[in-house]
């Protein structure tokens, strides 16, 4: 093994440890007893007790905040995909002047700080009567996720051969019918991955949700507001609740992310 490979593997191990060790100690704290959580030094292996998790789930306000987060995330995923699918399909299938500039313009909307969008939207939502509601937060999260999802969906549709649509139209399908019968089934895994990305972005977003909610906070907002006063078991369990969906997302779509869907070793 060459020195370059040794350095490369060593750097990869250090980077993985830098990321995974703190996450592992979150897992240890979340599945330890209260006495073990407050012990010093923190044990490197959990007692596999559900005491901390049960304490978190049964804490006042957590079930409602968790329900709000789930509803907002699902609404964000559905609305984002419904809006992104036509835009992504147009980018993937039609050649028009300024297509590259349009892609850049879509992505450049994320250059604006979230606070620039949140405060004016809070004023509008107060006027429209949807402030401190799941619909208001979902609309905000849709605005945050839409640029990325449009580009993701465009790449997904670009990977579906145009011949399938043309063949469907030859056999009597309209353009929309060809899209529904030939394109969507082949693009479904990628579309699901894009929608899941929007769901996760919404589930973990905290700044805009903290501005747009008051009595119905999402789970990240609820956990953040209680960090300074909450006991350690609550903090560990809350951190695990926020981390777990992201790990599940990676496990479910890792083949799509790596572009090796046919490799049986990654099934």
C-alpha distance (Angstrom), angle and dihedral (degrees) to the residues before:
residue distance angle dihedral
X1 . . .
X2 3.79 . .
X3 3.78 123.9 .
X4 3.80 90.2 -113.7
X5 3.80 91.1 57.9
X6 3.79 91.7 46.9
X7 3.81 90.3 52.7
X8 3.80 91.0 45.6
X9 3.81 94.3 49.9
X10 3.79 91.2 43.1
X11 3.80 91.1 52.2
X12 3.81 91.0 48.3
X13 3.81 91.1 51.3
X14 3.80 92.1 48.7
X15 3.82 91.7 48.3
X16 3.81 91.7 48.1
X17 3.80 90.5 49.0
X18 3.81 91.4 48.0
X19 3.81 89.0 56.0
X20 3.81 102.7 34.4
X21 3.83 103.3 40.6
X22 3.86 94.8 66.2
X23 3.80 89.9 44.6
X24 3.80 90.5 50.7
X25 3.81 91.3 53.1
X26 3.81 88.7 51.3
X27 3.81 87.6 55.6
X28 3.82 90.2 46.8
X29 3.80 91.7 51.7
X30 3.81 93.7 44.8
X31 3.81 93.6 52.5
X32 3.81 98.2 40.5
X33 3.77 130.5 93.7
X34 3.79 117.9 -101.4
X35 3.80 91.8 -107.0
X36 3.81 91.2 52.8
X37 3.81 91.8 47.8
X38 3.79 91.1 55.7
X39 3.80 92.5 43.3
X40 3.79 121.4 105.8
X41 2.92 125.4 -103.3
X42 3.78 98.4 25.5
X43 3.79 110.9 -118.1
X44 3.79 116.1 -108.7
X45 3.82 91.4 -137.8
X46 3.81 125.3 49.3
X47 3.79 125.9 -125.5
X48 3.83 87.3 -131.7
X49 3.75 92.8 -123.5
X50 3.80 122.2 154.5
X51 3.80 92.4 -150.7
X52 3.82 95.6 105.3
X53 3.81 93.3 42.6
X54 3.79 91.4 48.4
X55 3.80 90.3 48.7
X56 3.80 90.8 52.3
X57 3.80 96.9 45.9
X58 3.80 93.3 47.5
X59 3.82 94.6 45.9
X60 3.80 114.7 116.7
X61 3.78 112.2 -90.1
X62 3.81 97.6 11.1
X63 3.85 98.2 100.6
X64 3.81 92.1 50.1
X65 3.82 92.2 45.4
X66 3.80 90.9 48.6
X67 3.80 90.8 49.4
X68 3.81 90.7 49.6
X69 3.81 91.0 50.4
X70 3.81 92.2 50.5
X71 3.81 93.6 47.7
X72 3.82 92.7 46.5
X73 3.81 92.0 46.9
X74 3.82 93.5 49.7
X75 3.80 92.3 46.9
X76 3.80 89.9 48.4
X77 3.80 92.3 50.7
X78 3.81 94.1 48.7
X79 3.82 97.2 43.8
X80 3.81 93.0 42.8
X81 3.80 93.1 51.3
X82 3.81 92.8 46.5
X83 3.81 90.4 53.4
X84 3.80 97.1 38.2
X85 3.81 97.6 48.7
X86 3.84 97.1 68.3
X87 3.81 92.6 41.5
X88 3.80 92.7 47.4
X89 3.79 92.2 46.1
X90 3.81 91.1 51.9
X91 3.80 91.4 50.6
X92 3.80 91.8 48.3
X93 3.81 99.3 44.4
X94 3.79 109.4 28.6
X95 3.79 127.5 65.7
X96 3.79 111.2 -149.6
X97 3.80 135.6 154.8
X98 3.79 112.6 -85.5
X99 3.81 96.5 21.0
X100 3.79 92.2 136.4
X101 3.79 91.4 46.0
X102 3.79 88.7 50.2
X103 3.81 90.9 53.3
X104 3.78 90.0 50.1
X105 3.79 91.3 47.0
X106 3.81 91.1 51.4
X107 3.78 91.5 51.5
X108 3.81 94.6 41.7
X109 3.79 90.8 65.2
X110 3.82 86.6 76.6
X111 3.80 88.8 61.7
X112 3.79 89.7 78.1
X113 3.82 113.7 91.2
X114 3.78 113.5 -109.1
X115 3.79 90.6 -121.1
X116 3.82 89.4 62.3
X117 3.81 88.9 62.2
X118 3.79 100.3 33.3
X119 3.79 101.5 57.9
X120 3.85 97.3 48.5
X121 3.80 89.9 43.6
X122 3.80 90.2 51.2
X123 3.81 88.7 57.0
X124 3.81 92.3 48.1
X125 3.79 92.5 45.5
X126 3.80 90.1 52.7
X127 3.80 88.9 53.3
X128 3.82 92.5 45.9
X129 3.79 93.7 46.5
X130 3.80 96.6 -120.0
X131 3.80 98.5 104.5
X132 3.82 113.4 126.6
X133 3.80 91.6 18.8
X134 3.78 134.1 116.5
X135 3.81 90.1 -117.4
X136 3.79 93.1 57.4
X137 3.80 93.7 49.4
X138 3.82 91.1 44.3
X139 3.82 91.3 53.8
X140 3.78 90.6 50.5
X141 3.79 92.5 48.3
X142 3.80 89.6 47.9
X143 3.80 89.3 56.7
X144 3.81 89.4 51.3
X145 3.80 96.0 47.2
X146 3.81 100.6 37.7
X147 3.86 99.5 81.5
X148 3.80 93.2 53.8
X149 3.79 94.4 41.9
X150 3.82 92.4 50.0
X151 3.79 90.5 56.9
X152 3.81 92.4 43.1
X153 3.80 92.1 50.5
X154 3.81 90.5 46.4
X155 3.81 89.9 56.5
X156 3.80 90.4 47.6
X157 3.81 93.5 52.4
X158 3.81 91.1 44.7
X159 3.79 87.9 60.1
X160 3.82 92.3 58.2
X161 3.84 110.4 88.2
X162 3.79 114.9 -113.7
X163 3.82 88.0 -139.6
X164 3.80 89.8 74.6
X165 3.79 91.7 59.8
X166 3.78 92.7 44.5
X167 3.79 91.2 50.3
X168 3.80 91.2 49.7
X169 3.81 90.5 51.1
X170 3.82 90.8 49.0
X171 3.80 88.1 57.0
X172 3.79 92.3 53.2
X173 3.79 106.7 -85.6
X174 3.77 120.6 137.7
X175 3.80 118.5 -127.8
X176 3.78 90.6 -95.4
X177 3.79 90.9 44.3
X178 3.80 90.7 52.3
X179 3.77 89.5 49.1
X180 3.80 91.9 50.1
X181 3.81 97.5 42.2
X182 3.80 103.3 33.4
X183 3.79 109.6 22.0
X184 3.80 105.1 36.2
X185 3.85 96.6 51.8
X186 3.81 90.9 51.3
X187 3.79 93.2 43.9
X188 3.82 95.3 42.7
X189 3.85 97.3 102.5
X190 3.79 92.0 50.2
X191 3.80 91.9 44.7
X192 3.80 89.6 50.9
X193 3.80 90.0 51.1
X194 3.82 90.9 50.4
X195 3.80 91.7 48.9
X196 3.80 90.4 47.9
X197 3.80 89.3 52.7
X198 3.82 89.2 55.7
X199 3.80 90.7 47.2
X200 3.80 92.2 52.5
X201 3.79 93.2 45.4
X202 3.79 88.7 53.6
X203 3.81 94.6 43.9
X204 3.82 93.0 54.3
X205 3.83 100.0 36.1
X206 3.78 111.8 112.7
X207 3.82 112.9 162.4
X208 3.81 100.8 62.6
X209 3.80 91.5 37.7
X210 3.81 90.6 53.8
X211 3.82 90.5 54.4
X212 3.80 96.1 43.7
X213 3.82 98.1 45.3
X214 3.77 134.5 61.0
X215 3.80 112.8 155.2
X216 3.82 96.9 17.0
X217 3.82 105.8 47.4
X218 3.78 122.5 174.4
X219 3.80 118.8 -117.5
X220 3.84 96.7 -96.1
X221 3.80 90.3 51.0
X222 3.81 91.8 47.1
X223 3.81 92.2 49.3
X224 3.81 92.4 45.7
X225 3.80 94.4 50.9
X226 3.80 90.9 50.5
X227 3.80 98.6 45.5
X228 3.80 96.9 96.9
X229 3.80 93.9 51.1
X230 3.81 104.0 27.1
X231 3.82 120.1 101.9
X232 3.79 119.8 -112.3
X233 3.85 96.1 -101.5
X234 3.82 88.9 56.6
X235 3.81 91.5 50.8
X236 3.80 94.9 48.7
X237 3.80 93.7 46.5
X238 3.81 91.8 45.7
X239 3.80 91.4 50.8
X240 3.81 90.3 51.4
X241 3.81 91.5 49.7
X242 3.80 89.0 54.6
X243 3.81 95.2 44.2
X244 3.80 99.8 44.4
X245 3.86 98.6 72.1
X246 3.81 91.5 53.4
X247 3.79 91.6 53.2
X248 3.80 90.8 46.8
X249 3.81 89.1 51.4
X250 3.82 91.6 53.0
X251 3.81 91.8 48.4
X252 3.80 93.3 49.9
X253 3.81 98.8 47.0
X254 3.80 103.1 24.8
X255 3.80 91.4 116.9
X256 3.81 91.1 53.6
X257 3.79 91.1 48.2
X258 3.78 92.5 50.6
X259 3.79 94.9 40.9
X260 3.80 93.4 -128.5
X261 3.76 101.7 112.9
X262 3.79 93.2 148.9
X263 3.80 97.4 51.6
X264 3.82 106.5 110.1
X265 3.79 91.5 -159.8
X266 3.81 89.7 69.3
X267 3.77 97.7 49.1
